Amino acid sequence: MPNLGAYLTPVLLLLASNVFMTFAWYGHLKFKTSPIWIVIFASWGIAFFEYCLQVPANRLGHAVYTAPQLKGMQEIITLLVFAGFSVWYLGEQIKWNHVAGFALIVVAAFLIFLE
């Protein structure tokens, strides 16, 4: 049986990669006056670091999780990181309908882990 690190390392790598991904995809929204070509290149640069974490997360994680489980985990982590980013970085509110929609996605991801 794999040790705790085998289960935890992919989760931590996915968490870190999602921070980079969220900044790559949404960070430019605070810089709406910047030319689009600059934000595209900046996003690519940030996404490089996301991939440097995402690929090992999936490679290591596949030793203990199935591919659908990894994807389900990634979606939940993405929602958590995005919700925090949206509130703290963009200053937007998370409303009841966002929470309800996110909760449904979490339920869907949970179903992936059932045997």
All heavy atoms as an XYZ file, in Angstrom:
923
protein
N       0.849     -1.195      0.000
C       0.000      0.000      0.000
C       0.885      1.246      0.000
O       1.810      1.341      0.799
C      -0.903     -0.042      1.231
C      -1.687      1.221      1.438
S      -3.257      0.841      2.171
C      -4.306      1.812      1.173
N       0.602      2.212     -0.880
C       1.398      3.444     -0.932
C       1.271      4.248      0.364
O       0.260      4.181      1.055
C       0.780      4.209     -2.104
C       0.050      3.197     -2.910
C      -0.385      2.145     -1.949
N       2.312      5.016      0.659
C       2.292      5.834      1.875
C       1.470      7.097      1.674
O       1.042      7.413      0.569
C       3.719      6.152      2.332
C       4.485      6.999      1.326
O       3.897      7.625      0.456
N       5.788      7.015      1.447
N       1.274      7.855      2.744
C       0.465      9.068      2.712
C       0.986     10.075      1.690
O       0.210     10.750      1.018
C       0.418      9.697      4.108
C      -0.408     10.962      4.257
C      -1.871     10.696      3.930
C      -0.267     11.524      5.651
N       2.316     10.169      1.562
C       2.912     11.103      0.609
C       2.489     10.834     -0.819
O       2.325     11.761     -1.612
N       2.295      9.570     -1.156
C       1.866      9.224     -2.515
C       0.476      9.768     -2.812
O       0.163     10.102     -3.952
C       1.892      7.711     -2.703
N      -0.362      9.878     -1.795
C      -1.709     10.423     -1.965
C      -1.735     11.948     -1.846
O      -2.511     12.611     -2.512
C      -2.663      9.833     -0.912
C      -2.961      8.376     -1.140
C      -2.242      7.386     -0.480
C      -3.953      7.985     -2.028
C      -2.503      6.043     -0.690
C      -4.225      6.643     -2.254
C      -3.496      5.683     -1.578
O      -3.761      4.358     -1.800
N      -0.884     12.478     -0.974
C      -0.917     13.900     -0.663
C      -0.135     14.758     -1.665
O      -0.575     15.859     -2.012
C      -0.373     14.128      0.751
C      -0.590     15.495      1.356
C      -2.061     15.871      1.368
C      -0.027     15.527      2.764
N       0.984     14.256     -2.152
C       1.829     15.035     -3.070
C       1.071     15.496     -4.319
O       1.148     16.678     -4.679
C       3.096     14.246     -3.451
O       3.830     13.968     -2.262
C       3.967     15.019     -4.420
N       0.314     14.623     -4.989
C      -0.426     15.101     -6.163
C      -1.432     16.198     -5.818
O      -1.606     17.145     -6.593
C      -1.154     13.857     -6.677
C      -0.411     12.711     -6.104
C       0.164     13.178     -4.809
N      -2.066     16.098     -4.659
C      -3.038     17.108     -4.246
C      -2.347     18.453     -4.050
O      -2.837     19.494     -4.508
C      -3.778     16.669     -2.966
C      -4.695     17.771     -2.457
C      -4.556     15.382     -3.209
N      -1.202     18.451     -3.386
C      -0.464     19.692     -3.154
C       0.056     20.287     -4.457
O       0.013     21.509     -4.657
C       0.678     19.455     -2.169
C       0.248     19.058     -0.752
C       1.461     18.719      0.103
C      -0.589     20.144     -0.114
N       0.528     19.436     -5.362
C       0.980     19.921     -6.668
C      -0.186     20.483     -7.478
O      -0.049     21.515     -8.150
C       1.675     18.804     -7.449
C       3.065     18.406     -6.960
C       3.530     17.129     -7.656
C       4.058     19.528     -7.181
N      -1.342     19.833     -7.407
C      -2.523     20.352     -8.099
C      -2.957     21.691     -7.517
O      -3.343     22.601     -8.252
C      -3.677     19.350     -8.019
C      -3.564     18.112     -8.900
C      -4.677     17.122     -8.569
C      -3.607     18.484    -10.368
N      -2.880     21.818     -6.215
C      -3.230     23.082     -5.568
C      -2.315     24.205     -6.054
O      -2.780     25.268     -6.470
C      -3.143     22.933     -4.048
C      -3.457     24.169     -3.223
C      -4.887     24.621     -3.438
C      -3.220     23.883     -1.760
N      -1.022     23.957     -6.034
C      -0.057     24.972     -6.480
C      -0.239     25.287     -7.964
O      -0.214     26.460     -8.372
C       1.369     24.500     -6.203
N      -0.452     24.262     -8.779
C      -0.614     24.505    -10.218
C      -1.870     25.319    -10.495
O      -1.885     26.157    -11.397
C      -0.649     23.188    -10.999
O      -1.877     22.519    -10.861
N      -2.911     25.109     -9.706
C      -4.150     25.851     -9.911
C      -4.021     27.315     -9.530
O      -4.721     28.159    -10.084
C      -5.301     25.184     -9.164
C      -5.965     24.146    -10.013
O      -6.781     24.471    -10.858
N      -5.577     22.894     -9.830
N      -3.144     27.629     -8.598
C      -2.889     29.038     -8.292
C      -2.298     29.713     -9.522
O      -2.756     30.783     -9.943
C      -1.969     29.187     -7.062
C      -1.517     30.628     -6.880
C      -2.678     28.680     -5.803
N      -1.298     29.082    -10.136
C      -0.717     29.637    -11.364
C      -1.755     29.710    -12.483
O      -1.841     30.705    -13.196
C       0.487     28.810    -11.817
C       1.733     29.070    -11.028
C       2.164     28.166    -10.079
C       2.480     30.218    -11.234
C       3.317     28.396     -9.340
C       3.633     30.464    -10.512
C       4.057     29.546     -9.559
N      -2.540     28.642    -12.641
C      -3.535     28.607    -13.705
C      -4.551     29.739    -13.547
O      -4.899     30.415    -14.520
C      -4.279     27.274    -13.710
C      -5.346     27.178    -14.792
S      -6.482     25.812    -14.556
C      -7.465     26.432    -13.194
N      -5.005     29.952    -12.324
C      -6.006     30.983    -12.082
C      -5.446     32.363    -12.394
O      -6.126     33.195    -13.018
C      -6.527     30.899    -10.642
O      -7.067     29.580    -10.446
C      -7.606     31.926    -10.378
N      -4.197     32.617    -12.010
C      -3.585     33.901    -12.363
C      -3.396     34.019    -13.874
O      -3.600     35.078    -14.447
C      -2.254     34.102    -11.629
C      -2.414     34.757    -10.292
C      -2.461     33.997     -9.140
C      -2.540     36.136    -10.186
C      -2.637     34.588     -7.905
C      -2.712     36.745     -8.959
C      -2.754     35.969     -7.806
N      -3.020     32.924    -14.524
C      -2.833     32.961    -15.984
C      -4.148     33.258    -16.699
O      -4.169     34.014    -17.664
C      -2.248     31.642    -16.471
N      -5.232     32.665    -16.231
C      -6.505     32.804    -16.917
C      -7.263     34.070    -16.533
O      -7.979     34.636    -17.364
C      -7.391     31.598    -16.646
C      -6.990     30.346    -17.354
C      -5.811     30.088    -17.988
C      -7.771     29.177    -17.482
N      -5.817     28.817    -18.496
C      -7.011     28.224    -18.197
C      -9.030     28.811    -17.047
C      -7.480     26.962    -18.498
C      -9.491     27.535    -17.349
C      -8.724     26.627    -18.073
N      -7.154     34.503    -15.278
C      -8.011     35.582    -14.791
C      -7.263     36.784    -14.221
O      -7.878     37.821    -13.988
C      -8.979     35.055    -13.722
C      -9.848     33.945    -14.237
C      -9.568     32.615    -13.936
C     -10.942     34.217    -15.052
C     -10.354     31.584    -14.426
C     -11.737     33.196    -15.547
C     -11.437     31.883    -15.221
O     -12.215     30.868    -15.721
N      -5.970     36.667    -13.974
C      -5.214     37.755    -13.369
C      -5.226     39.028    -14.194
O      -5.220     40.133    -13.663
N      -5.278     38.890    -15.500
C      -5.252     40.053    -16.399
C      -6.510     40.897    -16.306
O      -6.534     42.031    -16.792
C      -5.034     39.604    -17.843
C      -6.135     38.737    -18.358
N      -7.255     39.260    -18.950
C      -6.285     37.391    -18.333
C      -8.059     38.262    -19.293
N      -7.490     37.116    -18.924
N      -7.554     40.391    -15.660
C      -8.803     41.154    -15.570
C      -8.653     42.438    -14.760
O      -9.468     43.343    -14.890
C      -9.923     40.285    -14.987
C     -10.323     39.088    -15.851
C     -11.394     38.264    -15.145
C     -10.783     39.519    -17.233
N      -7.596     42.522    -13.961
C      -7.313     43.760    -13.239
C      -6.540     44.756    -14.104
O      -6.311     45.874    -13.689
C      -6.512     43.464    -11.963
C      -7.373     42.880    -10.862
C      -6.608     42.758     -9.580
C      -6.720     44.054     -8.817
N      -6.229     43.931     -7.434
N      -6.120     44.330    -15.276
C      -5.304     45.171    -16.152
C      -5.987     45.312    -17.510
O      -5.398     45.026    -18.556
C      -3.910     44.568    -16.303
C      -3.219     44.344    -14.996
C      -3.228     43.084    -14.399
C      -2.588     45.385    -14.340
C      -2.607     42.880    -13.178
C      -1.966     45.192    -13.122
C      -1.981     43.938    -12.539
N      -7.208     45.780    -17.509
C      -8.012     45.842    -18.730
C      -7.493     46.837    -19.763
O      -7.860     46.758    -20.922
C      -9.463     46.141    -18.374
C     -10.096     45.008    -17.618
C     -11.540     45.282    -17.292
C     -12.088     44.098    -16.514
N     -13.412     44.323    -16.016
N      -6.635     47.752    -19.348
C      -6.097     48.715    -20.309
C      -4.830     48.204    -20.990
O      -4.366     48.810    -21.949
C      -5.804     50.068    -19.622
O      -4.867     49.868    -18.568
C      -7.085     50.684    -19.066
N      -4.280     47.102    -20.509
C      -3.089     46.526    -21.143
C      -3.469     45.920    -22.487
O      -4.531     45.315    -22.624
C      -2.482     45.437    -20.254
O      -2.043     45.987    -19.041
N      -2.599     46.058    -23.479
C      -2.884     45.460    -24.790
C      -3.045     43.942    -24.670
O      -2.344     43.286    -23.893
C      -1.651     45.806    -25.624
C      -1.036     46.981    -24.935
C      -1.347     46.808    -23.470
N      -3.967     43.420    -25.434
C      -4.292     41.995    -25.354
C      -3.082     41.115    -25.643
O      -2.904     40.072    -25.033
C      -5.500     41.636    -26.253
C      -6.040     40.244    -25.918
C      -5.146     41.736    -27.708
C      -6.729     40.151    -24.601
N      -2.218     41.529    -26.577
C      -1.062     40.692    -26.896
C      -0.111     40.583    -25.699
O       0.523     39.541    -25.519
C      -0.349     41.198    -28.147
C       0.363     42.514    -27.997
C      -0.162     43.757    -28.208
C       1.709     42.711    -27.594
N       0.781     44.722    -27.960
C       1.949     44.103    -27.576
C       2.747     41.862    -27.234
C       3.170     44.651    -27.220
C       3.968     42.407    -26.885
C       4.172     43.784    -26.880
N      -0.032     41.620    -24.878
C       0.825     41.561    -23.687
C       0.240     40.596    -22.663
O       0.960     39.772    -22.097
C       1.033     42.966    -23.081
C       1.905     43.801    -24.004
C       1.653     42.875    -21.682
C       2.093     45.242    -23.553
N      -1.078     40.666    -22.443
C      -1.667     39.761    -21.454
C      -1.648     38.317    -21.950
O      -1.534     37.393    -21.139
C      -3.079     40.198    -21.004
C      -3.033     41.534    -20.297
C      -4.065     40.222    -22.131
N      -1.714     38.116    -23.251
C      -1.610     36.752    -23.778
C      -0.222     36.189    -23.491
O      -0.091     35.068    -22.981
C      -1.928     36.714    -25.289
C      -3.415     36.952    -25.521
C      -1.482     35.385    -25.911
C      -3.804     37.165    -26.973
N       0.821     36.953    -23.786
C       2.177     36.465    -23.518
C       2.432     36.302    -22.018
O       3.078     35.337    -21.593
C       3.227     37.376    -24.160
C       3.393     37.139    -25.624
C       2.951     38.075    -26.555
C       3.970     35.965    -26.090
C       3.089     37.850    -27.918
C       4.112     35.730    -27.449
C       3.670     36.668    -28.364
N       1.922     37.225    -21.222
C       2.071     37.103    -19.765
C       1.356     35.847    -19.273
O       1.889     35.100    -18.442
C       1.525     38.344    -19.065
N       0.171     35.598    -19.799
C      -0.578     34.399    -19.404
C       0.163     33.128    -19.808
O       0.204     32.160    -19.061
C      -1.976     34.416    -20.025
O      -2.744     35.447    -19.460
N       0.738     33.111    -20.982
C       1.533     31.958    -21.407
C       2.705     31.725    -20.465
O       3.034     30.590    -20.125
C       2.068     32.158    -22.823
C       1.087     31.890    -23.922
C      -0.168     31.391    -23.817
C       1.317     32.117    -25.306
N      -0.747     31.303    -25.053
C       0.142     31.739    -25.988
C       2.387     32.610    -26.040
C       0.011     31.824    -27.360
C       2.257     32.703    -27.411
C       1.089     32.308    -28.064
N       3.363     32.809    -20.087
C       4.497     32.689    -19.177
C       4.091     32.120    -17.826
O       4.794     31.278    -17.263
N       2.972     32.568    -17.317
C       2.483     32.047    -16.035
C       2.050     30.594    -16.189
O       2.316     29.752    -15.325
C       1.318     32.918    -15.515
C       1.811     34.324    -15.199
C       0.685     32.293    -14.274
C       0.697     35.340    -14.970
N       1.392     30.290    -17.304
C       0.908     28.924    -17.536
C       2.049     27.917    -17.626
O       1.868     26.743    -17.280
C       0.061     28.873    -18.802
N       3.223     28.353    -18.051
C       4.370     27.451    -18.080
C       4.617     26.850    -16.704
O       4.831     25.648    -16.561
C       5.623     28.196    -18.573
C       6.881     27.393    -18.389
C       7.191     26.369    -19.264
C       7.742     27.649    -17.336
C       8.348     25.617    -19.105
C       8.888     26.909    -17.154
C       9.204     25.887    -18.044
N       4.550     27.685    -15.666
C       4.789     27.199    -14.306
C       3.642     26.310    -13.834
O       3.857     25.365    -13.074
C       5.028     28.370    -13.354
C       6.280     29.123    -13.703
C       6.213     30.321    -14.382
C       7.522     28.598    -13.379
C       7.373     31.004    -14.729
C       8.684     29.262    -13.726
C       8.611     30.471    -14.401
N       2.437     26.599    -14.305
C       1.305     25.719    -13.994
C       1.576     24.321    -14.538
O       1.406     23.327    -13.841
C       0.021     26.274    -14.605
C      -1.183     25.392    -14.326
C      -2.007     25.035    -15.539
O      -1.958     25.776    -16.531
O      -2.705     24.002    -15.485
N       2.022     24.239    -15.777
C       2.300     22.944    -16.385
C       3.457     22.219    -15.699
O       3.465     20.997    -15.615
C       2.590     23.095    -17.884
C       1.336     23.128    -18.704
C       0.602     24.307    -18.828
C       0.862     21.997    -19.334
C      -0.564     24.347    -19.562
C      -0.299     22.026    -20.083
C      -1.010     23.193    -20.187
O      -2.171     23.224    -20.918
N       4.427     22.973    -15.219
C       5.557     22.370    -14.505
C       5.110     21.682    -13.216
O       5.822     20.822    -12.689
C       6.617     23.428    -14.182
S       7.540     23.972    -15.623
N       3.950     22.043    -12.707
C       3.391     21.413    -11.509
C       2.281     20.426    -11.866
O       2.163     19.364    -11.247
C       2.856     22.482    -10.552
C       3.906     23.447    -10.006
C       3.239     24.637     -9.345
C       4.840     22.742     -9.041
N       1.474     20.771    -12.850
C       0.329     19.943    -13.227
C       0.755     18.587    -13.791
O       0.184     17.558    -13.439
C      -0.520     20.692    -14.266
C      -1.730     19.951    -14.757
C      -2.888     20.031    -13.799
O      -2.889     20.806    -12.863
N      -3.884     19.213    -14.016
N       1.738     18.592    -14.661
C       2.161     17.342    -15.294
C       2.721     16.366    -14.250
O       2.300     15.201    -14.214
C       3.152     17.608    -16.450
C       3.765     16.320    -16.960
C       2.435     18.354    -17.577
N       3.627     16.793    -13.361
C       4.081     15.857    -12.325
C       2.953     15.440    -11.380
O       2.941     14.293    -10.910
C       5.157     16.630    -11.565
C       5.563     17.738    -12.453
C       4.401     18.032    -13.341
N       2.015     16.334    -11.096
C       0.888     15.975    -10.232
C       0.117     14.803    -10.821
O      -0.211     13.842    -10.124
C      -0.039     17.180    -10.037
N      -0.149     14.878    -12.123
C      -0.885     13.792    -12.769
C      -0.038     12.535    -12.930
O      -0.536     11.419    -12.771
C      -1.437     14.262    -14.118
C      -2.587     15.222    -13.936
O      -3.428     15.045    -13.069
N      -2.623     16.255    -14.752
N       1.231     12.711    -13.227
C       2.115     11.557    -13.393
C       2.249     10.804    -12.072
O       2.083      9.587    -12.017
C       3.478     12.037    -13.894
C       4.557     10.993    -14.019
C       4.377     10.036    -15.185
N       4.360     10.650    -16.486
C       5.397     10.755    -17.309
N       6.574     10.319    -16.942
N       5.256     11.301    -18.487
N       2.551     11.538    -10.987
C       2.682     10.907     -9.670
C       1.330     10.420     -9.162
O       1.225      9.345     -8.565
C       3.286     11.891     -8.665
C       4.714     12.343     -8.931
C       5.096     13.483     -7.996
C       5.676     11.175     -8.791
N       0.298     11.229     -9.371
C      -1.023     10.886     -8.871
C      -1.615      9.652     -9.505
O      -2.373      8.913     -8.866
N      -1.251      9.391    -10.755
C      -1.816      8.226    -11.441
C      -1.342      6.907    -10.848
O      -1.929      5.858    -11.113
C      -1.511      8.293    -12.944
C      -2.422      7.447    -13.754
N      -1.989      6.337    -14.436
C      -3.767      7.538    -13.984
C      -3.005      5.783    -15.054
N      -4.103      6.493    -14.793
N      -0.335      6.964     -9.998
C       0.114      5.746     -9.307
C      -0.886      5.323     -8.225
O      -0.933      4.145     -7.861
C       1.491      5.968     -8.685
N      -1.679      6.277     -7.716
C      -2.620      5.959     -6.633
C      -4.066      6.355     -6.947
O      -4.983      5.942     -6.240
C      -2.183      6.610     -5.300
C      -0.898      5.971     -4.791
C      -2.025      8.110     -5.422
N      -4.269      7.171     -7.960
C      -5.611      7.605     -8.350
C      -5.842      7.249     -9.816
O      -4.898      7.187    -10.599
C      -5.766      9.127     -8.211
C      -5.574      9.667     -6.826
C      -4.442     10.431     -6.510
C      -6.519      9.452     -5.829
C      -4.264     10.955     -5.233
C      -6.344      9.969     -4.546
C      -5.227     10.716     -4.265
O      -5.052     11.232     -3.005
N      -7.109      7.088    -10.188
C      -7.429      6.900    -11.601
C      -7.432      8.279    -12.274
O      -7.517      9.309    -11.599
C      -8.818      6.252    -11.775
O      -9.820      7.156    -11.277
C      -8.908      4.913    -11.049
N      -7.373      8.285    -13.593
C      -7.421      9.555    -14.325
C      -8.715     10.324    -14.028
O      -8.666     11.541    -13.789
C      -7.240      9.317    -15.823
N      -9.888      9.675    -14.003
C     -11.099     10.430    -13.641
C     -11.049     10.984    -12.210
O     -11.550     12.088    -11.963
C     -12.228      9.405    -13.787
C     -11.705      8.424    -14.783
C     -10.230      8.338    -14.494
N     -10.454     10.265    -11.292
C     -10.312     10.776     -9.927
C      -9.404     12.002     -9.898
O      -9.691     12.983     -9.214
C      -9.784      9.693     -8.993
C     -10.798      8.621     -8.693
C     -10.205      7.458     -7.908
O      -9.007      7.168     -7.999
N     -11.052      6.788     -7.153
N      -8.308     11.954    -10.640
C      -7.420     13.117    -10.713
C      -8.148     14.321    -11.294
O      -8.005     15.441    -10.800
C      -6.178     12.793    -11.559
C      -5.139     11.897    -10.907
C      -4.160     11.371    -11.956
C      -4.410     12.652     -9.816
N      -8.936     14.097    -12.332
C      -9.674     15.195    -12.948
C     -10.725     15.749    -11.990
O     -10.893     16.968    -11.876
C     -10.330     14.730    -14.253
C     -11.074     15.826    -14.977
C     -10.142     16.970    -15.349
C     -10.902     18.060    -16.084
N     -10.103     19.272    -16.234
N     -11.425     14.881    -11.283
C     -12.413     15.328    -10.305
C     -11.772     16.144     -9.199
O     -12.293     17.206     -8.807
N     -10.634     15.676     -8.713
C      -9.888     16.418     -7.693
C      -9.463     17.781     -8.215
O      -9.583     18.792     -7.522
C      -8.624     15.622     -7.322
C      -8.545     15.226     -5.901
S      -6.941     14.515     -5.507
C      -6.786     13.167     -6.631
N      -8.964     17.783     -9.431
C      -8.495     19.029    -10.027
C      -9.638     20.034    -10.130
O      -9.450     21.220     -9.877
C      -7.881     18.741    -11.394
C      -7.161     19.902    -12.013
C      -8.034     20.729    -12.940
O      -9.015     20.257    -13.482
N      -7.683     21.971    -13.109
N     -10.829     19.580    -10.471
C     -11.970     20.485    -10.597
C     -12.353     21.090     -9.250
O     -12.647     22.287     -9.158
C     -13.169     19.762    -11.224
C     -12.971     19.387    -12.673
C     -12.673     20.572    -13.576
O     -13.168     21.685    -13.315
O     -11.950     20.383    -14.559
N     -12.353     20.282     -8.205
C     -12.679     20.796     -6.868
C     -11.627     21.804     -6.424
O     -11.954     22.882     -5.920
C     -12.803     19.643     -5.855
C     -14.021     18.791     -6.189
C     -12.897     20.180     -4.429
C     -14.096     17.497     -5.423
N     -10.368     21.474     -6.620
C      -9.284     22.385     -6.246
C      -9.401     23.681     -7.038
O      -9.241     24.778     -6.493
C      -7.912     21.706     -6.450
C      -7.737     20.581     -5.428
C      -6.782     22.725     -6.341
C      -6.569     19.652     -5.716
N      -9.704     23.575     -8.323
C      -9.864     24.760     -9.160
C     -10.971     25.665     -8.619
O     -10.808     26.886     -8.558
C     -10.179     24.365    -10.617
O      -9.069     23.647    -11.142
C     -10.453     25.577    -11.489
N     -12.083     25.074     -8.226
C     -13.192     25.873     -7.692
C     -12.795     26.589     -6.410
O     -13.112     27.766     -6.213
C     -14.402     24.985     -7.425
C     -15.127     24.465     -8.651
C     -16.228     23.488     -8.237
C     -15.702     25.605     -9.464
N     -12.093     25.892     -5.525
C     -11.674     26.507     -4.260
C     -10.691     27.646     -4.505
O     -10.825     28.736     -3.940
C     -11.062     25.458     -3.342
C     -12.029     24.395     -2.822
C     -11.265     23.297     -2.096
C     -13.083     25.018     -1.928
N      -9.700     27.394     -5.356
C      -8.704     28.421     -5.658
C      -9.381     29.603     -6.356
O      -9.138     30.763     -6.006
C      -7.556     27.850     -6.523
C      -6.650     28.951     -7.058
C      -6.740     26.850     -5.708
N     -10.254     29.310     -7.313
C     -10.924     30.383     -8.045
C     -11.806     31.219     -7.128
O     -11.836     32.454     -7.239
C     -11.758     29.833     -9.200
C     -12.509     30.909     -9.920
C     -11.857     31.713    -10.839
C     -13.844     31.152     -9.650
C     -12.523     32.741    -11.490
C     -14.521     32.178    -10.290
C     -13.861     32.972    -11.210
N     -12.542     30.583     -6.220
C     -13.414     31.328     -5.310
C     -12.587     32.286     -4.457
O     -12.932     33.462     -4.308
C     -14.214     30.369     -4.435
N     -11.484     31.798     -3.900
C     -10.611     32.666     -3.111
C     -10.023     33.790     -3.943
O     -10.003     34.953     -3.528
N      -9.556     33.467     -5.126
C      -8.975     34.454     -6.038
C     -10.005     35.521     -6.404
O      -9.696     36.718     -6.409
C      -8.491     33.733     -7.304
C      -7.935     34.627     -8.367
C      -6.595     34.980     -8.367
C      -8.747     35.105     -9.387
C      -6.074     35.794     -9.362
C      -8.238     35.917    -10.381
C      -6.897     36.259    -10.369
N     -11.205     35.085     -6.715
C     -12.260     36.002     -7.117
C     -12.573     37.009     -6.017
O     -12.747     38.196     -6.289
C     -13.518     35.197     -7.474
O     -14.545     36.048     -7.904
N     -12.598     36.542     -4.774
C     -12.900     37.430     -3.649
C     -11.704     38.308     -3.308
O     -11.820     39.532     -3.228
C     -13.347     36.607     -2.420
C     -13.440     37.481     -1.175
C     -14.673     35.913     -2.700
N     -10.540     37.694     -3.111
C      -9.390     38.437     -2.583
C      -8.624     39.232     -3.637
O      -8.104     40.292     -3.343
C      -8.445     37.492     -1.846
C      -9.049     36.982     -0.566
C      -9.578     37.732      0.436
C      -9.195     35.638     -0.179
N     -10.056     36.921      1.434
C      -9.826     35.612      1.080
C      -8.869     34.416     -0.768
C     -10.121     34.459      1.755
C      -9.162     33.256     -0.075
C      -9.779     33.286      1.162
N      -8.531     38.743     -4.852
C      -7.751     39.444     -5.863
C      -8.621     40.352     -6.726
O      -8.263     41.493     -6.997
C      -6.997     38.442     -6.744
C      -6.054     39.086     -7.729
C      -4.816     39.563     -7.318
C      -6.396     39.219     -9.068
C      -3.941     40.165     -8.218
C      -5.536     39.812     -9.972
C      -4.307     40.283     -9.548
O      -3.457     40.876    -10.447
N      -9.773     39.818     -7.171
C     -10.635     40.599     -8.052
C     -11.667     41.427     -7.288
O     -12.299     42.310     -7.870
C     -11.350     39.680     -9.046
C     -10.458     38.955    -10.053
C     -11.293     38.029    -10.925
C      -9.672     39.944    -10.900
N     -11.863     41.121     -6.005
C     -12.821     41.877     -5.205
C     -14.270     41.598     -5.572
O     -15.142     42.443     -5.348
N     -14.543     40.436     -6.123
C     -15.911     40.075     -6.492
C     -16.531     39.195     -5.408
O     -15.832     38.471     -4.716
C     -15.923     39.348     -7.839
C     -15.433     40.228     -8.965
C     -15.544     39.583    -10.334
O     -16.135     38.492    -10.444
O     -15.056     40.191    -11.287
N     -17.841     39.253     -5.311
C     -18.550     38.452     -4.315
C     -18.872     37.072     -4.869
O     -19.131     36.914     -6.063
C     -19.858     39.125     -3.919
C     -19.696     40.420     -3.181
C     -21.063     41.004     -2.823
O     -22.098     40.599     -3.343
N     -21.045     41.969     -1.923
N     -18.866     36.106     -3.962
C     -19.386     34.786     -4.292
C     -20.814     34.765     -3.758
O     -21.040     34.954     -2.574
C     -18.540     33.659     -3.655
C     -17.096     33.712     -4.155
C     -19.164     32.293     -3.924
C     -16.922     33.435     -5.628
N     -21.778     34.564     -4.638
C     -23.187     34.605     -4.265
C     -23.722     33.196     -4.018
O     -23.058     32.206     -4.327
C     -23.979     35.310     -5.368
C     -23.522     36.745     -5.574
C     -24.249     37.400     -6.710
C     -23.707     38.813     -6.902
N     -24.218     39.448     -8.089
N     -24.919     33.133     -3.493
C     -25.508     31.845     -3.130
C     -25.589     30.909     -4.330
O     -25.350     29.704     -4.204
C     -26.889     32.034     -2.504
C     -27.950     32.394     -3.506
C     -28.358     33.638     -3.864
C     -28.707     31.483     -4.308
N     -29.322     33.574     -4.844
C     -29.562     32.254     -5.133
C     -28.744     30.101     -4.419
C     -30.442     31.673     -6.033
C     -29.624     29.535     -5.327
C     -30.458     30.311     -6.126
N     -25.921     31.441     -5.503
C     -26.052     30.580     -6.677
C     -24.693     30.051     -7.141
O     -24.601     28.943     -7.676
C     -26.790     31.299     -7.809
C     -26.155     32.606     -8.215
O     -25.700     33.383     -7.382
N     -26.139     32.876     -9.513
N     -23.630     30.821     -6.916
C     -22.280     30.323     -7.232
C     -21.942     29.167     -6.302
O     -21.435     28.131     -6.751
C     -21.231     31.433     -7.070
C     -21.495     32.640     -7.903
N     -21.215     33.909     -7.467
C     -22.025     32.782     -9.144
C     -21.548     34.783     -8.405
N     -22.034     34.114     -9.430
N     -22.207     29.363     -5.013
C     -21.941     28.308     -4.022
C     -22.749     27.060     -4.354
O     -22.228     25.938     -4.316
C     -22.239     28.799     -2.592
C     -22.124     27.657     -1.590
C     -21.310     29.943     -2.207
N     -24.021     27.230     -4.713
C     -24.865     26.081     -5.055
C     -24.328     25.350     -6.287
O     -24.252     24.117     -6.307
C     -26.307     26.540     -5.290
N     -23.935     26.101     -7.299
C     -23.373     25.480     -8.499
C     -22.065     24.760     -8.208
O     -21.847     23.638     -8.671
N     -21.199     25.404     -7.433
C     -19.938     24.771     -7.058
C     -20.200     23.499     -6.252
O     -19.527     22.482     -6.432
C     -19.068     25.725     -6.244
C     -18.513     26.904     -7.019
C     -17.910     27.945     -6.347
C     -18.585     26.972     -8.403
C     -17.387     29.035     -7.034
C     -18.070     28.053     -9.104
C     -17.465     29.093     -8.419
N     -21.185     23.548     -5.348
C     -21.510     22.379     -4.525
C     -21.957     21.206     -5.398
O     -21.590     20.055     -5.129
C     -22.576     22.725     -3.497
N     -22.717     21.481     -6.425
C     -23.138     20.415     -7.341
C     -21.947     19.798     -8.065
O     -21.905     18.586     -8.293
C     -24.175     20.940     -8.331
C     -25.537     21.296     -7.731
C     -26.417     21.982     -8.770
C     -26.222     20.063     -7.163
N     -20.988     20.628     -8.423
C     -19.780     20.101     -9.066
C     -18.994     19.239     -8.081
O     -18.454     18.192     -8.445
C     -18.929     21.250     -9.642
C     -19.686     21.938    -10.781
C     -17.566     20.744    -10.126
C     -19.060     23.228    -11.273
N     -18.938     19.649     -6.827
C     -18.253     18.857     -5.792
C     -18.954     17.511     -5.625
O     -18.300     16.470     -5.509
C     -18.168     19.621     -4.453
C     -17.703     18.723     -3.327
C     -17.250     20.832     -4.593
N     -20.283     17.507     -5.616
C     -21.032     16.245     -5.520
C     -20.702     15.354     -6.714
O     -20.463     14.148     -6.552
C     -22.550     16.505     -5.422
C     -23.353     15.223     -5.592
C     -22.890     17.167     -4.094
N     -20.643     15.945     -7.895
C     -20.301     15.163     -9.088
C     -18.902     14.568     -8.962
O     -18.685     13.399     -9.286
C     -20.399     16.046    -10.329
N     -17.962     15.360     -8.478
C     -16.597     14.852     -8.314
C     -16.560     13.755     -7.256
O     -15.825     12.767     -7.404
C     -15.665     16.004     -7.928
N     -17.342     13.896     -6.195
C     -17.402     12.868     -5.154
C     -17.860     11.534     -5.750
O     -17.336     10.466     -5.404
C     -18.339     13.305     -4.030
C     -18.644     12.231     -3.045
C     -17.710     11.880     -2.071
C     -19.853     11.562     -3.074
C     -17.985     10.874     -1.162
C     -20.137     10.553     -2.179
C     -19.204     10.209     -1.219
N     -18.843     11.590     -6.643
C     -19.357     10.360     -7.255
C     -18.276      9.610     -8.019
O     -18.306      8.395     -8.119
C     -20.534     10.683     -8.175
C     -21.795     11.194     -7.485
C     -22.832     11.619     -8.515
C     -22.354     10.158     -6.530
N     -17.298     10.338     -8.548
C     -16.207      9.716     -9.290
C     -15.392      8.790     -8.382
O     -14.842      7.790     -8.827
C     -15.321     10.812     -9.941
C     -16.108     11.530    -11.023
C     -14.037     10.214    -10.507
C     -15.430     12.776    -11.553
N     -15.326      9.129     -7.088
C     -14.523      8.350     -6.154
C     -15.245      7.115     -5.611
O     -14.632      6.279     -4.957
C     -14.044      9.222     -4.992
C     -12.861     10.064     -5.359
C     -13.038     11.303     -5.950
C     -11.578      9.602     -5.146
C     -11.951     12.077     -6.307
C     -10.480     10.371     -5.501
C     -10.678     11.605     -6.078
N     -16.542      6.983     -5.871
C     -17.274      5.798     -5.417
C     -16.872      4.594     -6.245
O     -16.660      4.694     -7.444
C     -18.781      6.038     -5.511
C     -19.351      7.129     -4.600
C     -20.845      7.268     -4.851
C     -19.072      6.831     -3.144
N     -16.793      3.481     -5.605
C     -16.466      2.226     -6.314
C     -17.722      1.476     -6.681
O     -18.634      1.357     -5.984
C     -15.570      1.352     -5.426
C     -14.194      1.918     -5.227
C     -13.354      1.978     -6.508
O     -13.446      1.075     -7.335
O     -12.620      2.946     -6.661
